[in-house]
Amino acid sequence: MVEASILVAADDLSVDRPPLTRPSDQLPLVADRLREILINGGGFDAIYRHILAVPGKRIRSTMALACAQLRPSGAAVPLRGAVDVACAIEMIHEASLVHDDICDGSLLRRDAPSVPAAFGVRTAARAGFHLVGLALQVLARVLADNPAVFARLGEAPGVTYLDRISDLSLGQLIETLPPAVEDAAMRRHYELVAGAKTGTLFRLACSYGGTAGGLDHNQLCALMRYANQLALAFQIMDDVRDLEGGPSLGKQAGGDLDRRVPTWPVIEWLAMRPGSHDMWLSSLTPSADLRADLMRSGATRAARAVAVRAAQRACRAIDAFPASPAREQLRELSVRVVSR
């Protein structure tokens, strides 16, 4: 029944629909398609309505759509295929958030109750797995409908495809393993976690979107560099926002600090503030005191500067592509990440 609904709904996106001016203009198509795929009378409809009600910024689906339109190519998939690729990536992302909230015990997501808080941990876990299954089904259909475009899928060395999806869980696991309290080791540990937890889905959005757009190996590798640098900038800014809080955060501030997660602002604080290591390692130090000292130290400003440099490197990675609305969209994503 679910597979049939996916097949029928996909036909509503005409093959001959002319591309819109910018990939972000196509996001309403993604929103409509997600609702067609997910709300089908099944047992998880209530959860999926809850997720779709507060959709987030759709960075990954925008990325996938933009990468699919970077170069004019007769080999590219039609718009409906690119939209389905974007939906599949977005569904995997939403599933990862559900499981992230389970692992972290988060009660809020996007200023609304998290899925585990609203529906229970067991139901949330099952919904997360179901969501990934639907995403893979949608993606498999696109690949089956466009065999020539995806004929060499997975063969390009250095390009992330779904055979590396387990890196999402690896990043979650590595994050729980405390690194040595030494600056270089902590920075390497952080970059590894960011590259796995955030970078995996960014790379998948670029690899499947770029492959759908008919890009060659060198162009896909450029997109991997873009995704890695953007992921680092995104994660650092997420850490900064977690400390600064505010109404735009959408969840309780300071959660990582409470769990003693060595985020990038923490690493900057430890490097610049005498006595900070003792404060950090002591279980007697209240999180509020850590946060106050960290904010006074200028560590968040230093972290923002690192994020800006990473975003600039992301922009340089796509300089090889010709000017187009799609390339401009990827550049704007870099700006949006560090200015949010």
N, C-alpha and C positions, 0 to 999 in steps of 0.2 A: 504493500500500500504506500509506504513512504517513498520507495523508488519510483513508483508510478507517478506520484505527485511531483517529484523532482523533474521527471521527463516531460510531463505535460506543461508545467509552469515555465520551463526553459524555452519552450517554443513561443512564448509570448514576447520574447525579446527578438525582434526580427533580425535576420542576418543582414538585411539591407539597410538597417537603421544607420544614418550618417553619424560619424563620430561627433560628439559635442566639442566645444572649443577647448575646454580644459578637463583633465581627468577628474578634478573635484566637482565639476558639473555633473558627472556621472554617478556621484554618490547616492542620489535618490534612487537610481536603478538598483544599486547594491542594497539599500534599505528595503525596497519593495521585494527584491528577490529573496533576501533573507527571511522575510515574513512568509513568503510562499513556501520556502523550504521547511521552515521550522514549525509553523503553526498549521498542523495538519490533522488535528483531532487525536493526537497521540497522548500518552501519559505525561509528557513533559511540557505540554503547551503552556501551563501556568508559569513554569520557570522561564521558558523562552520569551513569553510576553514580558516578564519581569526584566530580563536582560535587555530586550529590544527597547523597552521604555526609556532607558537611559543609555544611549548607544556609545558614548565616548566620542573621541575625535576622529575615529576611522583612519588613523595614520597608516596602518598596514594595508588596508584596502586601497587607499589613495596611492600608495607606493606601487602596489601591484598593477593598478590601472595605468599609472604613468609609465612604468617600465615596459608595459605592453605596447606603448605608443611612442617610444623614443625615436624610432626610425620608420619611415614608410616602407612597408614590405608586403608583397603579394602573398608571402608565406605565413603571414600573421593570422591568428584565429579571428573570427568575427567578434563583434562587440559582445554578443551574448556569452561567448566563451571567456572573454576577458573578465566580464562581470562575475561569472561563476568562479573563476580563479580567485578573484578578490574576495568573494563570499567565503570560499573555503578557508582562505588564510584568516579572515576575520573570525570564523567559527572556531578555528583552532586557538586563536588568541583568547576568545571569550572563555573557552574551556580551560585554558591555562590560568585565567584569572579566578575562576571558580575554585580550582585546586590550590592556587596560591592562597586564597582566603581561608581555605580549610587548614593548610599548613601553618599559616600565621595566626589563626584564630580571629581574623578580622570581622568585625561586626558591620562595617560600612564599606560600600563601594560606590563611587560616584555620587556621594551624598544620599545614598539610599541603602536600605538593609542589604548586606551581601547575600548571595544565594544560600550559603550554609546557615546564616543567621535567620533567614526567612523561611527556609524549607527543611532545615536539618542537615547535618553533615552527611549522613548516609545517602539521602536522596540527592544532595548536591554532587556527591562523588559519582553516583550513577549517571546523573545528567551530564556531567563533564565528559565521561567516557562516551556517552551516546552522542554528544555534540561532535566529538572528534570523529566518530564513526560516520556521521552524516557528512562531515567535511570531506573525508576521504572518498565517500561515494560520489559526491558532486565533482571532485577533482578527477576521479577515475572516468567519469562520463565525458568530461572535456577532453581528456587524453584519448579516449576511444573515438571520439568524433573528429579528432584532428591528428590522425596518426603520422602524417608527414611532418607536421610542425614539431611533434614531440618524439620523432623517430630516434633521436640520440640522447634522450633525456637521461640524465645521470652519468653520462660518459665524460663530461667536461671536468678535468681535475681542478680542484680548488673551488668548485662551485657547490653550494649546499643544496641538497634536495631532501626529500622526505626520508631517505635512509639515515639522516642525522637528526630526526625529530626527537630522539631520546636525549639529545643535548639539553632540551628544556628541563628534563628531570635531573640531569647531571648538574646543571647550574644550581638548581634548588638544593641538591645534596651538598655540593661544594660550599655553598653559602653557609651551611650549618657547621662546617669544619673550620675552626678558627685558625688563621694563618699565624706564622711567627710574628711577634710584635717587633718588626723591623721594617723600616719604611719601604724599601724596594720590594720585599716579599709581600707586604700588604697591598702594594699597588699592582703587582702581578696577579695576586689572588683576586683582587677586585676586577681587573680587566678580564680574567678568565670567567668569572661569574657573569659579568655584564655581557660578554660575548656569547655565553650559553643561554642565559635566561632571556635577555632582550634581543641579542643579535641573531639568534636562531630564526625567529619569526621574521625579523627584518630581512635576513638573507633569503628566506623562503619566499617572501613577497617579491623580492627582486629576481630571484632565479626563475620562479614559475611565471611571473609577469614578463620578464625579459625573454624567456623561451617562447612564451605565447606570442610575443612580438617579433619573433624571427631573428633575434640577436645571435651573433656568433660568439665563440668561446672568449676571445679577448674582451668583447663588450660585456659579457656576463661577469668576467673577473673584475672589470671596473665597477660593476654594480655591487659586487661582494665587498670591495673596498669602501664604497659609499655606505653600504649597510652597516659594516663594522664600526666605522667612525660615527655614524649617526646614532647607532645603538649606545656607544660610549657616552656621547653627549646627552642622549635621552635619559640614560640611567643616572648620570650625575645630577642632572636637573631634577629628576624624580627624588633623589636623596635630599637635595637642597630644599625642595618644596615640603618634604616630610618633616624637616626641621622647622621651617618657617611657618608652616600651617596656613591658616587663613581659609575663608569660605570656599575658595576654588579647589581646595585639596580633595574634598569629597569623602574623606575618611579621617579617622583620629590621627592627629599629628604625633610625631615622636615614637612611632611603633618600632622602627628599626633601632632606635637608641635604647628603648626599653629592653630589647632582646640582645643588646650589645653587638649588633651587626656592624662590622667595620666598613661603613659607607665612605664615599670619597671625601665629603666634608670632615668626617671623623679622622681620616688619614691625614688630611691637611692640618687639622687641629693638633694631632699627635706630633706632627713634624715641627710645628712652630711654637708650641706652648710648653714652657718648662713645667714639669710636674704633672702634665696631662696623662702620662702613661700610668702613674700611680692611681690617679682618679679613675681612669678607664678600667683598670684591672681590679679595683676594689669593689666587692659586692655591696659594700656599705655606702657607696656614693649614690645618692638619689639621682634618677634620670634628669630631674628638673635642674639639679646643680650642673650636671654634665652639659645639658643643653645651653644653660645660661653662660657658662664659661666658653663653650664653643662659639656661640653667637658673638660674644665680645671679642673673640680672638681674630676675627676676619677670615675664618676658615671657609665660610660659605662664599665670600667674594673670590677667594682663591680657587674654589671648586668651580664657580661659574666661569672663571677665566679658562680653565682646562676644558670645560664643555664647549665654550665658544671656539677654541682652537680645533677641537675635534670636529665641530660642525663645519668649520672652514675647510678642513681636510676632506670632509665628505663632499663638499661642493667642488673641490678641485678634482676629485675622482671622476666626476661626470663631465669634465670639460671636453673630453674627446667626442662627446655626442654633439650633433649639430643643434643650433638653437631651435627650440620648438616649445609649444605650450607644455608638453610633457616634461622636458628638461627643466623649464622654469618652475613647474610644480614641485619637482624634487628639490630644487634649490629653496623654494619657499618652505618646504617641510623642515629643512635644516634651520632656517631662521625661526620658524614657529617653535621648534623644540627648545631652543635656548632663550626664547623670549616669553615662554609661558609662565 
